[in-house]
Amino acid sequence: MKITRWTYWSNQNFKTVDSMDKAQFDEATETVIQELKNKGYAFTGKYHQEGLYGCPVIDNTYLYNVSQRSWGDIMCKAYTISDRDGMGYTYWAWDAPKGALQRYPDGTMMMVR
C-alpha cells in the first residue's frame, strides 16, 4: 500500500476505510504511520478531520478517515510517545503537545506554544 495524496476528511470521491477488512486496515494504518515518520508530518486529530490536507488517500482508492482519537493514537505510534495507560492518544487527538512543531502535508508548519 502507498499514500498517493492528501485531501480533506469528507472527500466523497474515495471509498472509506470502513470498507476495508481488518488486514487491509492494519496494513493501511502501518502505511500511514510510516508516511508520517518519513515525511515528518505531525498534526492533531482535529486537523485530520478539519484540515484541507489532513486525510491520506491509500492507493488512490481509500480515504483513511478515522476519529480524532484514532488519529491521536496513530501519532503516538509514529513518534513513540508513551501510551500513558491507554491515554497516549490524548497528546495529539485534539491539541498538539506544548512545544510541538506541527508539520502539514501542504508544507506549512506551526509551533505550539
OpenMM code with the backbone's topology and positions (N, CA, C; nanometers):
from openmm import Vec3, app, unit

residues = "MET LYS ILE THR ARG TRP THR TYR TRP SER ASN GLN ASN PHE LYS THR VAL ASP SER MET ASP LYS ALA GLN PHE ASP GLU ALA THR GLU THR VAL ILE GLN GLU LEU LYS ASN LYS GLY TYR ALA PHE THR GLY LYS TYR HIS GLN GLU GLY LEU TYR GLY CYS PRO VAL ILE ASP ASN THR TYR LEU TYR ASN VAL SER GLN ARG SER TRP GLY ASP ILE MET CYS LYS ALA TYR THR ILE SER ASP ARG ASP GLY MET GLY TYR THR TYR TRP ALA TRP ASP ALA PRO LYS GLY ALA LEU GLN ARG TYR PRO ASP GLY THR MET MET MET VAL ARG".split()
positions = [
    Vec3(0.0835, -0.1190, 0.0000),
    Vec3(0.0000, 0.0000, 0.0000),
    Vec3(0.0871, 0.1241, 0.0000),
    Vec3(0.0306, 0.2312, -0.0543),
    Vec3(0.1045, 0.3562, -0.0648),
    Vec3(0.0076, 0.4743, -0.0509),
    Vec3(0.0553, 0.5803, 0.0125),
    Vec3(-0.0248, 0.7027, 0.0179),
    Vec3(-0.0005, 0.7779, -0.1122),
    Vec3(-0.1075, 0.8031, -0.1847),
    Vec3(-0.0949, 0.8667, -0.3159),
    Vec3(-0.1256, 1.0159, -0.3134),
    Vec3(-0.1930, 1.0621, -0.2093),
    Vec3(-0.2210, 1.2055, -0.1960),
    Vec3(-0.2808, 1.2313, -0.0590),
    Vec3(-0.2990, 1.3578, -0.0266),
    Vec3(-0.3658, 1.4010, 0.0960),
    Vec3(-0.4826, 1.4904, 0.0563),
    Vec3(-0.5926, 1.4777, 0.1269),
    Vec3(-0.7121, 1.5535, 0.0932),
    Vec3(-0.7907, 1.5830, 0.2211),
    Vec3(-0.9119, 1.6290, 0.2063),
    Vec3(-0.9958, 1.6592, 0.3227),
    Vec3(-1.0779, 1.5364, 0.3643),
    Vec3(-1.1158, 1.5328, 0.4910),
    Vec3(-1.1745, 1.4158, 0.5567),
    Vec3(-1.3051, 1.3681, 0.4939),
    Vec3(-1.3858, 1.4583, 0.4440),
    Vec3(-1.5182, 1.4200, 0.3926),
    Vec3(-1.5220, 1.4075, 0.2400),
    Vec3(-1.4065, 1.3980, 0.1768),
    Vec3(-1.3999, 1.3844, 0.0313),
    Vec3(-1.4713, 1.2561, -0.0112),
    Vec3(-1.5764, 1.2685, -0.0886),
    Vec3(-1.6590, 1.1543, -0.1268),
    Vec3(-1.6155, 1.0877, -0.2571),
    Vec3(-1.5005, 1.1251, -0.3095),
    Vec3(-1.4500, 1.0649, -0.4329),
    Vec3(-1.3752, 0.9341, -0.4079),
    Vec3(-1.3668, 0.8912, -0.2823),
    Vec3(-1.2926, 0.7710, -0.2475),
    Vec3(-1.3756, 0.6813, -0.1570),
    Vec3(-1.3428, 0.5527, -0.1551),
    Vec3(-1.4004, 0.4619, -0.0568),
    Vec3(-1.3412, 0.4973, 0.0792),
    Vec3(-1.4126, 0.4663, 0.1858),
    Vec3(-1.3589, 0.4934, 0.3190),
    Vec3(-1.2953, 0.3674, 0.3763),
    Vec3(-1.2202, 0.3858, 0.4847),
    Vec3(-1.1549, 0.2718, 0.5481),
    Vec3(-1.2565, 0.1739, 0.6050),
    Vec3(-1.3784, 0.2178, 0.6240),
    Vec3(-1.4839, 0.1266, 0.6723),
    Vec3(-1.5067, 0.0104, 0.5764),
    Vec3(-1.4718, 0.0301, 0.4498),
    Vec3(-1.4936, -0.0763, 0.3508),
    Vec3(-1.3763, -0.1740, 0.3428),
    Vec3(-1.2724, -0.1527, 0.4238),
    Vec3(-1.1575, -0.2437, 0.4277),
    Vec3(-1.1828, -0.3566, 0.5276),
    Vec3(-1.1207, -0.4716, 0.5024),
    Vec3(-1.1233, -0.5753, 0.6061),
    Vec3(-1.0123, -0.5433, 0.7070),
    Vec3(-1.0075, -0.6168, 0.8165),
    Vec3(-0.9135, -0.5859, 0.9239),
    Vec3(-0.7681, -0.5898, 0.8773),
    Vec3(-0.7321, -0.6887, 0.7978),
    Vec3(-0.5941, -0.6992, 0.7494),
    Vec3(-0.5569, -0.5776, 0.6639),
    Vec3(-0.6484, -0.5364, 0.5766),
    Vec3(-0.6231, -0.4175, 0.4934),
    Vec3(-0.6109, -0.2930, 0.5802),
    Vec3(-0.7007, -0.2805, 0.6770),
    Vec3(-0.6971, -0.1636, 0.7649),
    Vec3(-0.5662, -0.1582, 0.8433),
    Vec3(-0.5229, -0.2709, 0.8969),
    Vec3(-0.3964, -0.2747, 0.9711),
    Vec3(-0.2787, -0.2364, 0.8822),
    Vec3(-0.2787, -0.2852, 0.7589),
    Vec3(-0.1719, -0.2502, 0.6653),
    Vec3(-0.1780, -0.1008, 0.6296),
    Vec3(-0.2975, -0.0495, 0.6104),
    Vec3(-0.3138, 0.0941, 0.5804),
    Vec3(-0.2653, 0.1793, 0.6965),
    Vec3(-0.2959, 0.1365, 0.8181),
    Vec3(-0.2515, 0.2108, 0.9367),
    Vec3(-0.0999, 0.2149, 0.9433),
    Vec3(-0.0362, 0.1032, 0.9191),
    Vec3(0.1103, 0.0998, 0.9198),
    Vec3(0.1673, 0.1871, 0.8080),
    Vec3(0.1025, 0.1889, 0.6934),
    Vec3(0.1446, 0.2751, 0.5822),
    Vec3(0.1378, 0.4222, 0.6229),
    Vec3(0.0305, 0.4613, 0.6897),
    Vec3(0.0148, 0.5997, 0.7357),
    Vec3(0.1230, 0.6337, 0.8375),
    Vec3(0.1465, 0.5457, 0.9323),
    Vec3(0.2498, 0.5698, 1.0338),
    Vec3(0.3860, 0.5897, 0.9682),
    Vec3(0.4205, 0.5039, 0.8732),
    Vec3(0.5499, 0.5163, 0.8049),
    Vec3(0.5591, 0.6474, 0.7263),
    Vec3(0.4508, 0.6878, 0.6613),
    Vec3(0.4499, 0.8137, 0.5863),
    Vec3(0.4704, 0.9328, 0.6797),
    Vec3(0.4028, 0.9320, 0.7938),
    Vec3(0.4196, 1.0401, 0.8912),
    Vec3(0.5650, 1.0496, 0.9352),
    Vec3(0.6248, 0.9356, 0.9674),
    Vec3(0.7638, 0.9336, 1.0120),
    Vec3(0.8590, 0.9761, 0.9008),
    Vec3(0.8393, 0.9216, 0.7808),
    Vec3(0.9303, 0.9509, 0.6695),
    Vec3(0.9248, 1.0964, 0.6244),
    Vec3(0.8058, 1.1546, 0.6262),
    Vec3(0.7905, 1.2928, 0.5803),
    Vec3(0.7967, 1.3941, 0.6942),
    Vec3(0.7933, 1.3471, 0.8182),
    Vec3(0.7980, 1.4371, 0.9333),
    Vec3(0.6662, 1.5078, 0.9602),
    Vec3(0.5569, 1.4572, 0.9058),
    Vec3(0.4265, 1.5190, 0.9296),
    Vec3(0.3826, 1.4919, 1.0726),
    Vec3(0.3276, 1.5933, 1.1355),
    Vec3(0.2768, 1.5799, 1.2720),
    Vec3(0.1639, 1.6799, 1.2898),
    Vec3(0.0432, 1.6295, 1.3121),
    Vec3(-0.0701, 1.7189, 1.3334),
    Vec3(-0.1809, 1.6473, 1.4082),
    Vec3(-0.2707, 1.7251, 1.4610),
    Vec3(-0.3748, 1.6742, 1.5503),
    Vec3(-0.4867, 1.6008, 1.4766),
    Vec3(-0.5638, 1.5270, 1.5543),
    Vec3(-0.6838, 1.4639, 1.5018),
    Vec3(-0.7842, 1.5669, 1.4536),
    Vec3(-0.7821, 1.6822, 1.5187),
    Vec3(-0.8717, 1.7903, 1.4746),
    Vec3(-0.8356, 1.8344, 1.3333),
    Vec3(-0.7056, 1.8537, 1.3065),
    Vec3(-0.6651, 1.8900, 1.1706),
    Vec3(-0.6920, 1.7750, 1.0738),
    Vec3(-0.6720, 1.6523, 1.1186),
    Vec3(-0.7004, 1.5350, 1.0346),
    Vec3(-0.8439, 1.5424, 0.9820),
    Vec3(-0.9367, 1.5847, 1.0668),
    Vec3(-1.0771, 1.5898, 1.0257),
    Vec3(-1.1191, 1.7227, 0.9632),
    Vec3(-1.0535, 1.8310, 0.9998),
    Vec3(-1.0991, 1.9629, 0.9542),
    Vec3(-1.0046, 2.0335, 0.8574),
    Vec3(-0.8813, 1.9828, 0.8450),
    Vec3(-0.7844, 2.0478, 0.7586),
    Vec3(-0.8009, 2.0092, 0.6127),
    Vec3(-0.7573, 2.0959, 0.5257),
    Vec3(-0.7701, 2.0733, 0.3827),
    Vec3(-0.6875, 1.9536, 0.3350),
    Vec3(-0.5750, 1.9265, 0.4018),
    Vec3(-0.4875, 1.8155, 0.3619),
    Vec3(-0.4603, 1.7208, 0.4787),
    Vec3(-0.5586, 1.6973, 0.5627),
    Vec3(-0.5384, 1.6177, 0.6825),
    Vec3(-0.5650, 1.4696, 0.6681),
    Vec3(-0.6088, 1.4274, 0.5523),
    Vec3(-0.6535, 1.2888, 0.5376),
    Vec3(-0.5797, 1.2190, 0.4232),
    Vec3(-0.5040, 1.1133, 0.4542),
    Vec3(-0.4327, 1.0431, 0.3478),
    Vec3(-0.5254, 0.9571, 0.2620),
    Vec3(-0.4877, 0.9433, 0.1358),
    Vec3(-0.5572, 0.8543, 0.0429),
    Vec3(-0.4620, 0.7389, 0.0133),
    Vec3(-0.5118, 0.6175, 0.0328),
    Vec3(-0.4320, 0.4973, 0.0130),
    Vec3(-0.4587, 0.4415, -0.1269),
    Vec3(-0.3520, 0.4218, -0.2023),
    Vec3(-0.3593, 0.3610, -0.3359),
    Vec3(-0.4636, 0.4269, -0.4270),
    Vec3(-0.4810, 0.5565, -0.4109),
    Vec3(-0.5764, 0.6333, -0.4924),
    Vec3(-0.7180, 0.5755, -0.4856),
    Vec3(-0.7479, 0.5009, -0.3789),
    Vec3(-0.8764, 0.4334, -0.3659),
    Vec3(-0.9443, 0.4591, -0.2324),
    Vec3(-0.8686, 0.4482, -0.1227),
    Vec3(-0.9269, 0.4547, 0.0114),
    Vec3(-0.8910, 0.5831, 0.0838),
    Vec3(-0.9911, 0.6491, 0.1365),
    Vec3(-0.9729, 0.7668, 0.2204),
    Vec3(-0.9525, 0.7179, 0.3632),
    Vec3(-0.8367, 0.7445, 0.4197),
    Vec3(-0.8069, 0.6983, 0.5550),
    Vec3(-0.8612, 0.8015, 0.6539),
    Vec3(-0.9913, 0.8016, 0.6715),
    Vec3(-1.0567, 0.8976, 0.7607),
    Vec3(-1.1013, 0.8268, 0.8882),
    Vec3(-1.0344, 0.8606, 0.9971),
    Vec3(-1.0609, 0.7974, 1.1255),
    Vec3(-1.1001, 0.9043, 1.2280),
    Vec3(-1.1354, 0.8605, 1.3465),
    Vec3(-1.1737, 0.9540, 1.4527),
    Vec3(-1.0526, 1.0345, 1.4998),
    Vec3(-1.0798, 1.1431, 1.5694),
    Vec3(-0.9704, 1.2229, 1.6243),
    Vec3(-0.8889, 1.1423, 1.7245),
    Vec3(-0.9556, 1.0612, 1.8034),
    Vec3(-0.8849, 0.9757, 1.8992),
    Vec3(-0.7965, 0.8736, 1.8277),
    Vec3(-0.8485, 0.8128, 1.7228),
    Vec3(-0.7679, 0.7163, 1.6471),
    Vec3(-0.6466, 0.7840, 1.5857),
    Vec3(-0.6657, 0.9058, 1.5334),
    Vec3(-0.5517, 0.9787, 1.4766),
    Vec3(-0.4483, 1.0093, 1.5844),
    Vec3(-0.4945, 1.0472, 1.7031),
    Vec3(-0.4026, 1.0712, 1.8143),
    Vec3(-0.3207, 0.9475, 1.8465),
    Vec3(-0.3844, 0.8314, 1.8417),
    Vec3(-0.3150, 0.7052, 1.8660),
    Vec3(-0.2115, 0.6778, 1.7567),
    Vec3(-0.2459, 0.7069, 1.6326),
    Vec3(-0.1518, 0.6898, 1.5209),
    Vec3(-0.0309, 0.7810, 1.5394),
    Vec3(-0.0546, 0.9047, 1.5802),
    Vec3(0.0576, 0.9970, 1.6038),
    Vec3(0.1478, 0.9443, 1.7155),
    Vec3(0.0887, 0.8908, 1.8218),
    Vec3(0.1690, 0.8335, 1.9307),
    Vec3(0.2552, 0.7193, 1.8807),
    Vec3(0.1998, 0.6359, 1.7957),
    Vec3(0.2770, 0.5238, 1.7409),
    Vec3(0.3867, 0.5730, 1.6465),
    Vec3(0.3561, 0.6745, 1.5684),
    Vec3(0.4557, 0.7279, 1.4744),
    Vec3(0.5730, 0.7915, 1.5469),
    Vec3(0.5458, 0.8566, 1.6584),
    Vec3(0.6504, 0.9303, 1.7281),
    Vec3(0.6830, 0.8717, 1.8645),
    Vec3(0.6487, 0.7456, 1.8858),
    Vec3(0.6856, 0.6677, 2.0037),
    Vec3(0.6604, 0.7436, 2.1333),
    Vec3(0.5405, 0.7936, 2.1456),
    Vec3(0.5001, 0.8610, 2.2687),
    Vec3(0.4401, 0.7556, 2.3605),
    Vec3(0.4704, 0.7651, 2.4874),
    Vec3(0.4194, 0.6691, 2.5856),
    Vec3(0.2677, 0.6569, 2.5770),
    Vec3(0.2185, 0.5363, 2.5927),
    Vec3(0.0748, 0.5103, 2.5854),
    Vec3(0.0003, 0.5656, 2.7072),
    Vec3(0.0692, 0.5954, 2.8145),
    Vec3(0.0076, 0.6504, 2.9363),
    Vec3(-0.1167, 0.5715, 2.9770),
    Vec3(-0.1018, 0.4443, 2.9937),
    Vec3(-0.2133, 0.3583, 3.0365),
    Vec3(-0.3351, 0.3710, 2.9464),
    Vec3(-0.3119, 0.3698, 2.8165),
    Vec3(-0.4218, 0.3755, 2.7208),
    Vec3(-0.4686, 0.5163, 2.6881),
    Vec3(-0.4049, 0.6171, 2.7430),
    Vec3(-0.4471, 0.7555, 2.7204),
    Vec3(-0.3482, 0.8345, 2.6358),
    Vec3(-0.2486, 0.7685, 2.5773),
    Vec3(-0.1470, 0.8376, 2.4972),
    Vec3(-0.2039, 0.9151, 2.3799),
    Vec3(-0.3152, 0.8676, 2.3257),
    Vec3(-0.3766, 0.9366, 2.2122),
    Vec3(-0.4120, 1.0816, 2.2443),
    Vec3(-0.4301, 1.1129, 2.3728),
    Vec3(-0.4716, 1.2487, 2.4104),
    Vec3(-0.3646, 1.3531, 2.3790),
    Vec3(-0.2393, 1.3091, 2.3594),
    Vec3(-0.1342, 1.4048, 2.3223),
    Vec3(-0.1646, 1.4728, 2.1890),
    Vec3(-0.2280, 1.4022, 2.0953),
    Vec3(-0.2468, 1.4537, 1.9603),
    Vec3(-0.3912, 1.4552, 1.9115),
    Vec3(-0.4850, 1.4012, 1.9869),
    Vec3(-0.6228, 1.3908, 1.9372),
    Vec3(-0.6838, 1.5274, 1.9085),
    Vec3(-0.6749, 1.6193, 2.0022),
    Vec3(-0.7418, 1.7492, 1.9865),
    Vec3(-0.6437, 1.8652, 1.9782),
    Vec3(-0.5415, 1.8631, 2.0617),
    Vec3(-0.4389, 1.9672, 2.0637),
    Vec3(-0.3030, 1.9012, 2.0589),
    Vec3(-0.2087, 1.9683, 1.9981),
    Vec3(-0.0721, 1.9152, 1.9938),
    Vec3(-0.0026, 1.9454, 2.1266),
    Vec3(0.0948, 1.8629, 2.1647),
    Vec3(0.1687, 1.8883, 2.2886),
    Vec3(0.2377, 2.0245, 2.2845),
    Vec3(0.2476, 2.0887, 2.3977),
    Vec3(0.3146, 2.2180, 2.4080),
    Vec3(0.4576, 2.2057, 2.3572),
    Vec3(0.4977, 2.2988, 2.2734),
    Vec3(0.6318, 2.2987, 2.2167),
    Vec3(0.6465, 2.2149, 2.0909),
    Vec3(0.5399, 2.1463, 2.0514),
    Vec3(0.5469, 2.0603, 1.9319),
    Vec3(0.5446, 2.1442, 1.8044),
    Vec3(0.6179, 2.1003, 1.7072),
    Vec3(0.6148, 2.1612, 1.5748),
    Vec3(0.5210, 2.0777, 1.4894),
    Vec3(0.4089, 2.1371, 1.4504),
    Vec3(0.3159, 2.0666, 1.3633),
    Vec3(0.3588, 2.0906, 1.2192),
    Vec3(0.3696, 1.9832, 1.1423),
    Vec3(0.4052, 1.9904, 1.0002),
    Vec3(0.2937, 1.9256, 0.9218),
    Vec3(0.2454, 1.9963, 0.8190),
    Vec3(0.1306, 1.9518, 0.7416),
    Vec3(0.1728, 1.9088, 0.6008),
    Vec3(0.0932, 1.8223, 0.5373),
    Vec3(0.1274, 1.7747, 0.4028),
    Vec3(0.1354, 1.8846, 0.2962),
    Vec3(0.0768, 2.0012, 0.3215),
    Vec3(0.0860, 2.1094, 0.2228),
    Vec3(0.2144, 2.1906, 0.2383),
    Vec3(0.3013, 2.1512, 0.3340),
    Vec3(0.4297, 2.2167, 0.3516),
    Vec3(0.4315, 2.3231, 0.4592),
    Vec3(0.3164, 2.3585, 0.5156),
    Vec3(0.3148, 2.4591, 0.6218),
    Vec3(0.3507, 2.3962, 0.7554),
    Vec3(0.3917, 2.4836, 0.8491),
    Vec3(0.4293, 2.4395, 0.9836),
    Vec3(0.3735, 2.5367, 1.0860),
    Vec3(0.3565, 2.4886, 1.2101),
    Vec3(0.3103, 2.5738, 1.3181),
    Vec3(0.3678, 2.5218, 1.4487),
    Vec3(0.4247, 2.6115, 1.5286),
    Vec3(0.4779, 2.5757, 1.6605),
    Vec3(0.3678, 2.5944, 1.7628),
    Vec3(0.3494, 2.4949, 1.8493),
    Vec3(0.2501, 2.5033, 1.9556),
    Vec3(0.3161, 2.5663, 2.0776),
    Vec3(0.2550, 2.6710, 2.1276),
    Vec3(0.3102, 2.7408, 2.2457),
    Vec3(0.2313, 2.7103, 2.3686),
] * unit.nanometer
topology = app.Topology()
chain = topology.addChain("A")
for resn in residues:
    res = topology.addResidue(resn, chain)
    for name in ("N", "CA", "C"):
        topology.addAtom(name, app.Element.getBySymbol(name[0]), res)
